[in-house]
Amino acid sequence: MNGYQIAIPRSHEAGSGHGPANEWKITLGLLPGYRAAASGEIAQWGVYAVLTLLGKVPILGEMLEHLVEVLRHYLIRRAFAEWRMQRALAGEMWVTGFIEYKEVLYTHKTKQGYRHAREPVAVLEGIQSPLLNSDFDAWKAAVIDLATTLGRRLRQTRVYVQVGPEIIVFELPPEARV
């Protein structure tokens, strides 16, 4: 093992240095809602109305588009950090992971037929650490709490979660949607 040994847990770590290889992944849209992005009604989100107007001036439009992207990334990172800190301070399990920003391409049905759409998304992912998250059920509950917390914060209708071998799609009921 080239001089390495299996990690020995520190006082705040509950597990061992060896365990199952479970992964988690959360996919969140970065535009509010579901139908708004799909139908092209994204102008509901104030900044997009400004983008549309400034799009006539290419440099300003590009600058504003970049600024919106940076703000989106900041908001998701900040929300993930706040969630981890709240859980840690409450003595609850938390997860660590990575964030990638991508674009989902999909087709949806309209009154006129089918239409192509795209939406920026954040993909958060990580693994079940055998040092910090040895209890699978508690780990799974923490991942689901993170997904639904971020979904609410980002005003998402649906949140896609892979936790261990399962994929779960969470959806807000119509009366709970903004």
C-alpha positions in Angstrom: 0.0 0.0 0.0 3.0 2.3 -0.6 3.3 3.3 3.0 -0.4 4.1 3.5 -2.7 2.4 6.1 -6.5 2.4 6.4 -7.5 5.6 8.2 -8.2 5.4 11.9 -11.2 7.6 12.9 -10.6 10.8 14.8 -12.7 11.7 17.8 -15.5 13.4 15.7 -15.6 10.5 13.2 -18.1 7.8 13.9 -17.1 5.1 11.3 -14.0 3.3 10.1 -11.6 3.8 7.3 -13.3 1.1 5.2 -16.9 0.8 4.0 -19.4 0.5 1.1 -18.9 2.5 -2.1 -22.2 4.4 -2.2 -22.5 7.6 -4.3 -25.0 10.4 -4.2 -26.0 12.9 -7.0 -28.5 15.7 -7.0 -29.5 17.5 -10.1 -31.1 21.0 -9.7 -32.3 23.4 -12.3 -30.9 26.9 -11.9 -34.1 28.6 -13.2 -37.1 28.8 -11.0 -40.0 26.4 -11.5 -40.5 23.8 -14.2 -43.0 25.1 -16.7 -41.5 28.6 -16.8 -38.2 27.4 -18.2 -39.8 24.9 -20.6 -42.3 27.4 -22.0 -39.9 30.2 -22.5 -41.6 32.3 -19.8 -38.3 32.8 -17.9 -38.8 36.6 -17.9 -40.7 36.0 -14.7 -37.4 36.0 -13.0 -36.6 39.7 -13.1 -33.0 39.6 -14.3 -34.1 37.8 -17.5 -36.3 40.7 -18.5 -33.2 43.0 -18.2 -31.1 40.5 -20.1 -33.6 40.5 -23.0 -33.5 44.3 -23.2 -29.8 44.5 -22.9 -29.3 41.7 -25.4 -29.6 44.4 -28.0 -26.2 45.7 -26.9 -24.0 42.6 -27.3 -21.2 43.6 -24.8 -23.7 44.5 -22.0 -25.8 41.5 -22.7 -22.7 39.2 -22.5 -21.5 40.9 -19.3 -24.9 40.6 -17.7 -25.3 37.0 -18.7 -21.9 36.2 -17.2 -22.9 38.1 -14.0 -26.1 36.0 -13.7 -24.1 32.8 -14.1 -21.7 33.8 -11.4 -24.6 34.7 -9.1 -26.3 31.4 -9.7 -23.1 29.5 -8.8 -22.6 31.6 -5.7 -26.2 31.0 -4.5 -25.9 27.2 -4.9 -22.4 27.1 -3.2 -23.7 29.3 -0.4 -26.8 27.2 0.2 -24.8 24.0 0.2 -22.4 25.5 2.8 -25.2 26.8 5.0 -26.9 23.5 4.9 -23.7 21.7 6.0 -23.0 24.2 8.8 -26.6 24.0 10.2 -26.4 20.2 10.2 -23.0 20.1 11.8 -24.0 22.6 14.5 -27.1 20.6 15.3 -25.1 17.4 15.6 -26.7 15.9 12.5 -25.0 14.0 9.7 -23.9 16.1 6.7 -22.4 15.2 3.4 -19.6 16.8 1.4 -19.3 16.8 -2.3 -18.6 18.4 -5.6 -20.6 20.9 -7.7 -20.5 20.9 -11.5 -22.5 23.3 -13.7 -24.0 21.8 -16.8 -26.9 22.2 -19.2 -29.7 19.7 -19.5 -31.3 19.3 -23.0 -34.8 17.9 -23.2 -37.9 17.8 -25.3 -41.4 18.6 -24.0 -44.9 18.6 -25.3 -46.7 21.8 -26.1 -50.1 22.5 -27.7 -48.3 22.9 -31.0 -46.4 19.6 -30.7 -43.0 18.9 -29.3 -40.3 21.5 -28.5 -36.6 21.4 -27.7 -35.6 23.1 -24.5 -32.5 23.6 -22.4 -31.8 24.7 -18.9 -28.7 25.4 -16.8 -28.3 22.9 -13.9 -26.1 22.3 -10.9 -25.0 18.7 -10.3 -23.9 18.0 -6.8 -22.3 14.7 -6.1 -20.2 12.8 -3.6 -19.7 9.5 -1.9 -20.7 8.0 1.5 -17.6 8.5 3.6 -17.0 5.5 5.8 -15.4 7.8 8.3 -18.2 10.3 8.7 -21.3 8.6 7.3 -21.2 4.9 8.3 -25.0 4.6 8.9 -26.5 4.2 5.4 -30.1 5.2 6.4 -28.9 8.4 8.1 -26.7 9.2 5.2 -29.5 8.6 2.7 -31.8 10.9 4.8 -29.1 13.6 4.9 -28.8 13.5 1.1 -32.6 13.7 0.7 -32.7 16.6 3.1 -30.0 18.4 1.2 -31.8 17.8 -2.1 -35.2 19.0 -0.9 -33.7 22.0 1.0 -31.8 23.2 -2.1 -34.8 22.5 -4.3 -37.0 24.8 -2.1 -34.3 27.4 -2.0 -33.9 27.4 -5.8 -37.7 27.3 -6.3 -37.6 24.0 -8.2 -40.7 22.0 -9.0 -38.7 18.8 -9.4 -35.4 17.6 -7.9 -33.6 14.5 -9.1 -31.6 12.5 -6.6 -29.5 9.4 -6.9 -28.6 8.0 -3.5 -26.8 4.7 -3.4 -28.4 2.4 -6.1 -31.7 4.4 -6.2 -33.0 7.3 -8.2 -35.7 9.4 -6.6 -37.6 12.3 -8.3 -39.1 14.7 -5.8 -41.9 17.0 -7.0 -43.7 19.8 -5.1 -47.5 19.5 -5.2 -49.2 22.2 -7.3 -50.4 24.1 -4.1 -46.9 24.4 -2.8 -45.4 25.8 -6.0 -44.4 29.5 -6.2 
